[in-house]
Amino acid sequence: MDIETKMDPLAASFAAMEEAPHEEAAPPDGDTATDEQADEQSPAEKVAEHIAAVKRWMDAHTVAAARPALGGTKSMPRGEGDFTARYLRRGLETGLERKSFDGTTGPAGGYAIPQEIDAVIDRTLNDISPIRSIANVVKVGSAGYRKLVTTGGTPSGWVAETAARPETATPDFAEIAPPMGELYANPAASQAMLDDAAFDVEAWLASEIAAEFAQAEGAAFVNGSGVDRPRGFLQATATAEDDTIRAFGSLQYIATGVDGGFAASDPEYALVDLVQSLRSPYRQGAHFVMNSATLSAIRKFKTADGAFLWQPGLMAGQPDTLLGYPIVEADDMPDIASGTDAIAFGNFRAGYLIAERAETAILRDPFSNKPFVHFYATKRVGGQVSNSEAIKLLRFSLS
């Protein structure tokens, strides 16, 4: 019985009180009252009785709701969404949005992670994935991304207000279609962890997926082959030709003049040449990219007056700088060796494009590795150099 049913007699009693005639009470007349009159309740007494009954009913339901769940029923933590409470913790699939990427039917294609969890994954990736944090990242809704860029000609000009408009040079167009592949992660948790109401499933899953994604991305954005994965910027054709004659899509390298190292005297000059080879519009927002071993060697460089070229960030969250430009450590960059392009410098937001699907799909697998539950997460990601004038390389070679 619900509370509305309980309240119906109470409402009727109130109505009876309002409709009852307001007569003055007769003075007591000894024992003249009959037994039937003594047993008959007044409207006020009926109201009091119903109020007591409703209170007893509410107290009983409050106690029942406070009892812990018995075996076979699991109470979910407050504030959790249906996806976390139903699918991640218990594996219930009813009512979830299905995202089947491989053409299979049923839950084999996985389910779309809610935007709240996806946003946490993206924020974590930006923090720990070195190239993603400085590149141009675009969200796409399909499996591919294509963009046209101009490579020559000047489709504009200056004229007087009433002068004729002469024909402008015809620009050439090149298509950018970053190679894409399916990035996957497969973190695992025990069923006991998932049953624990204090265990934050969303935060754990987002951090685990982001950590595994970042490791795979870091290698692909630097050295990816472009086959079922992004094409890294070091896989682009590299030449010593400058911007005026170099073919579209190829990067310019600056040689140190020494095979496998810096010059013995004034080694910092190679870094200055690298910076100045980048056109001034791209130097705004440019970064150095190298691994920790290369940075260790460069941190020892000093100017003629003894000042270090490397400078630490003056405030928390501020990056270290080299020649005034921020440094990004990418462990997948090669070490200093003969003929390697161990240092990159450029505006990666203008020069490198990352295209990814807007959502991450996840498949819960409690069977492959009992008693652990695996969460197989997939996402389509692509990348390639989009503007070869915006990135320069330092090659450790004679020429």
C-alpha positions in Angstrom: 0.0 0.0 0.0 1.4 3.4 -1.0 1.2 6.7 1.0 -1.6 8.1 -1.2 -3.8 5.2 -0.2 -2.9 5.7 3.4 -3.8 9.4 3.2 -7.3 8.9 1.6 -9.1 8.1 5.0 -7.3 11.1 6.5 -8.6 13.4 3.9 -12.1 12.0 4.4 -11.9 12.7 8.1 -10.9 16.3 7.5 -13.8 16.7 5.2 -16.1 15.2 7.9 -14.8 17.7 10.4 -15.5 20.6 8.1 -19.1 19.4 7.3 -20.0 18.5 10.9 -22.6 21.0 12.5 -21.0 23.3 15.0 -23.4 22.6 18.0 -22.7 23.6 21.5 -21.8 20.6 23.7 -24.7 19.6 26.0 -23.8 19.6 29.7 -23.2 16.2 31.2 -26.4 14.6 32.2 -25.3 12.0 34.7 -25.5 8.5 33.2 -27.9 9.3 30.5 -25.4 8.6 27.6 -25.9 5.2 26.0 -23.1 2.7 25.2 -23.4 3.3 21.4 -22.9 7.0 21.9 -19.8 6.3 24.0 -18.3 4.1 21.3 -19.0 6.5 18.5 -15.8 8.5 17.6 -15.7 12.2 16.8 -14.1 13.5 13.5 -11.2 14.8 15.5 -10.5 11.4 17.0 -10.7 9.7 13.6 -8.1 12.2 12.3 -5.8 11.5 15.2 -6.1 7.7 14.6 -5.3 8.0 10.9 -2.3 10.3 11.6 -1.0 7.7 13.9 -1.5 4.9 11.3 0.3 6.9 8.6 3.2 7.6 11.0 3.5 3.9 11.8 3.5 3.0 8.1 6.2 5.7 7.2 8.4 4.5 10.2 8.3 0.9 9.0 9.3 1.8 5.4 12.1 4.1 6.7 13.6 1.2 8.7 13.2 -1.2 5.7 15.0 1.2 3.3 17.9 1.5 5.8 18.5 -2.2 5.9 21.6 -3.4 4.0 21.0 -5.2 0.7 20.8 -9.0 1.1 22.6 -11.5 -1.1 21.5 -11.4 -4.8 20.8 -7.7 -4.8 23.6 -5.1 -5.1 23.0 -1.5 -4.2 24.9 1.0 -6.4 26.7 4.0 -5.0 24.7 7.2 -5.2 25.5 9.5 -8.1 26.6 6.8 -10.5 25.1 6.8 -14.0 23.4 3.9 -15.5 26.4 3.0 -17.6 28.7 2.7 -14.6 26.2 1.1 -12.3 24.7 -1.3 -14.8 27.4 -2.2 -17.3 30.8 -1.5 -15.8 30.0 -2.9 -12.4 27.4 -5.7 -13.2 27.6 -6.3 -16.9 24.0 -5.6 -17.6 23.5 -4.6 -21.3 19.9 -3.7 -21.5 19.2 -0.1 -22.7 22.9 0.7 -23.5 23.9 2.5 -26.8 25.6 0.0 -29.0 28.5 1.0 -31.2 29.5 -1.9 -33.4 32.6 -0.9 -35.4 33.5 -4.3 -36.9 30.2 -5.1 -38.5 29.2 -7.8 -35.9 25.9 -7.9 -34.2 25.1 -7.8 -30.5 27.5 -6.5 -27.9 30.6 -7.7 -29.7 31.2 -4.3 -31.2 31.3 -2.6 -27.8 29.4 0.3 -26.3 30.0 4.0 -26.4 31.6 5.4 -23.2 29.6 8.3 -21.8 30.8 11.8 -22.6 31.8 12.4 -19.0 34.3 9.5 -18.9 35.5 10.3 -22.5 36.2 13.9 -21.4 38.4 12.6 -18.5 40.3 10.3 -20.9 40.9 13.3 -23.3 42.1 15.5 -20.5 44.5 12.9 -19.2 45.8 12.2 -22.7 46.5 15.9 -23.2 48.5 15.9 -20.0 50.6 12.8 -20.6 50.8 12.3 -24.4 53.7 14.6 -25.4 52.8 15.2 -29.1 49.1 15.4 -28.6 49.5 18.2 -26.1 51.1 20.5 -28.7 49.5 19.2 -32.0 46.3 20.1 -33.7 43.6 17.6 -32.6 40.3 17.4 -34.5 37.3 15.3 -33.7 35.6 13.4 -36.6 32.4 11.4 -36.7 33.4 9.0 -39.5 36.3 6.7 -40.0 38.4 9.1 -42.0 39.3 12.8 -42.4 40.3 14.7 -45.5 41.4 18.3 -45.9 42.5 20.4 -48.9 45.4 22.9 -48.5 46.9 25.3 -51.0 50.5 24.8 -52.0 51.1 27.6 -54.4 49.7 30.7 -56.1 48.2 33.9 -54.6 44.4 34.0 -54.7 44.2 37.6 -53.5 45.7 41.1 -54.4 45.4 44.8 -53.9 43.5 47.2 -56.2 42.0 50.7 -56.1 38.3 51.1 -55.3 37.3 51.5 -59.0 40.1 49.7 -60.7 39.7 46.4 -62.5 40.4 43.2 -60.7 43.2 41.3 -62.5 43.3 37.6 -62.6 45.2 36.1 -59.7 47.6 33.2 -59.8 45.9 29.8 -59.6 46.8 28.0 -56.4 47.6 24.3 -56.3 45.7 22.1 -53.9 47.0 19.1 -52.0 44.8 16.6 -50.0 45.7 15.7 -46.4 44.2 12.4 -45.4 45.9 11.2 -42.2 46.3 7.4 -42.0 44.1 6.0 -39.2 44.1 2.9 -37.2 42.3 1.4 -34.2 44.0 2.2 -30.9 43.1 -0.2 -28.1 43.7 -0.7 -24.4 42.7 -3.6 -22.2 42.9 -2.8 -18.5 41.6 -5.3 -15.9 40.0 -5.1 -12.4 38.9 -7.9 -10.1 35.2 -8.4 -9.6 35.7 -7.7 -5.9 36.9 -4.2 -6.8 33.9 -3.6 -8.9 31.6 -4.8 -6.2 33.2 -2.3 -3.7 30.9 0.7 -3.5 33.8 2.9 -2.5 35.8 2.0 -5.6 35.6 4.8 -8.2 35.2 2.8 -11.4 35.0 5.8 -13.7 38.2 7.5 -12.5 40.1 4.2 -12.5 38.9 3.2 -16.0 39.6 6.7 -17.5 43.2 6.8 -16.1 44.0 3.3 -17.1 42.7 3.7 -20.7 44.5 7.1 -21.0 47.8 5.7 -19.8 47.8 2.8 -22.3 46.5 5.1 -25.1 49.3 7.6 -24.4 52.0 5.0 -24.6 50.9 3.8 -28.0 50.2 7.3 -29.3 53.6 8.6 -28.3 55.3 6.0 -30.5 52.9 6.5 -33.5 52.9 10.3 -33.6 56.7 10.3 -33.8 57.7 7.1 -35.8 54.4 5.6 -36.9 54.6 3.8 -40.3 51.2 5.0 -41.5 49.9 1.4 -41.9 46.9 0.9 -39.7 48.2 3.7 -37.5 49.2 7.4 -37.7 52.2 8.4 -39.8 54.8 10.0 -37.5 56.4 13.3 -38.4 59.9 11.5 -38.5 58.5 9.3 -41.2 58.0 12.2 -43.6 60.6 12.7 -46.3 63.5 14.8 -45.0 65.7 17.0 -47.2 68.2 19.9 -46.8 66.2 22.0 -49.2 64.6 25.2 -47.9 60.9 26.2 -48.0 61.1 27.8 -51.4 62.0 24.7 -53.4 61.1 21.8 -51.1 58.4 19.4 -52.2 55.1 19.5 -50.3 55.0 17.2 -47.4 58.7 16.9 -46.9 60.5 18.3 -43.9 63.7 20.4 -43.9 66.6 19.2 -41.7 69.6 21.3 -40.5 72.9 19.3 -40.2 75.1 19.7 -37.1 78.3 19.4 -39.3 79.5 16.5 -37.1 78.6 12.8 -37.7 76.7 11.6 -34.6 77.2 14.6 -32.4 77.5 18.4 -31.9 80.5 20.4 -32.9 83.3 20.4 -30.3 83.4 24.2 -30.2 80.2 26.4 -29.9 77.8 23.4 -30.1 74.9 25.7 -29.4 75.2 27.3 -32.8 73.5 24.3 -34.4 70.4 25.0 -32.2 70.4 28.7 -33.2 70.5 27.7 -36.8 67.6 25.3 -36.2 65.5 28.0 -34.6 66.2 30.5 -37.3 65.4 28.1 -40.1 61.8 28.2 -39.1 59.9 31.2 -40.5 59.0 33.8 -37.9 55.2 33.3 -38.1 55.7 29.7 -37.0 58.1 30.5 -34.2 55.2 31.9 -32.2 54.0 28.9 -30.4 57.0 26.7 -31.4 58.4 23.9 -29.2 61.6 21.8 -29.0 60.9 18.0 -29.0 63.6 15.5 -27.9 64.0 12.6 -25.5 65.5 12.8 -22.1 69.0 11.6 -23.1 69.3 14.3 -25.7 68.0 16.9 -23.2 70.6 15.8 -20.7 73.4 16.6 -23.2 71.9 20.0 -24.1 71.4 21.0 -20.5 75.2 21.3 -20.1 75.5 23.9 -22.9 76.6 27.3 -21.7 77.0 30.7 -23.3 80.3 32.6 -23.4 79.5 34.3 -20.1 78.7 30.9 -18.4 74.9 31.0 -18.4 73.1 27.8 -19.3 71.0 27.7 -22.5 68.4 25.6 -20.7 66.3 27.4 -18.2 63.9 25.8 -15.8 60.2 26.9 -15.6 59.9 29.8 -13.1 56.5 28.8 -11.9 54.7 25.5 -11.2 53.2 24.2 -14.5 55.4 26.3 -16.7 57.7 24.3 -19.1 61.4 24.4 -19.1 62.8 26.5 -22.0 65.7 26.3 -24.4 66.7 29.5 -26.2 63.4 30.9 -24.9 61.2 28.1 -26.4 59.4 25.4 -24.4 60.8 21.9 -24.3 58.6 18.8 -24.7 60.2 15.4 -23.7 59.1 12.6 -26.0 60.8 9.3 -25.1 60.1 7.9 -28.6 62.5 10.5 -30.2 65.8 8.8 -31.2 69.0 9.3 -29.3 71.9 11.3 -30.7 73.7 9.0 -33.2 75.0 9.1 -36.7 72.5 10.4 -39.1 69.6 10.6 -36.6 67.0 13.4 -36.4 67.2 13.6 -32.6 65.7 17.1 -32.2 62.6 18.6 -33.8 61.6 22.3 -33.5 58.4 23.8 -34.8 54.9 24.9 -34.3 53.2 21.5 -34.1 49.7 23.0 -33.8 50.2 24.2 -37.3 52.4 21.4 -38.5 51.0 18.1 -37.2 47.3 17.0 -37.4 45.7 14.4 -35.2 42.2 13.2 -36.3 40.2 10.9 -34.0 36.7 9.6 -33.6 34.5 11.5 -31.1 33.8 8.6 -28.9 35.6 5.6 -27.3 34.0 2.2 -27.5 34.3 -0.3 -24.6 33.6 -4.1 -24.3 33.3 -5.7 -20.9 35.0 -9.2 -20.8 34.5 -11.2 -17.6 35.3 -14.5 -19.1 38.9 -14.5 -20.5 40.8 -14.1 -17.3 38.7 -15.0 -14.3 38.3 -13.7 -11.6 39.4 -10.4 -13.4 37.1 -8.4 -15.6 38.8 -6.9 -18.7 37.6 -3.7 -20.3 38.6 -3.7 -24.0 38.5 0.0 -25.1 39.0 1.0 -28.7 39.3 4.3 -30.6 40.1 5.3 -34.1 43.0 7.7 -34.3 45.0 9.1 -37.3 47.8 11.6 -37.8 50.3 13.0 -40.2 52.3 16.2 -41.0 49.8 18.8 -42.3 52.2 21.8 -42.9 55.8 20.8 -43.7 57.0 24.4 -43.3 56.1 24.5 -39.6 58.4 21.7 -38.4 62.2 21.5 -38.7 64.7 18.7 -37.8 68.2 18.7 -36.5 70.2 15.9 -38.1 73.5 14.8 -36.5 75.4 14.4 -39.7 78.1 16.1 -41.8 75.6 17.5 -44.3 
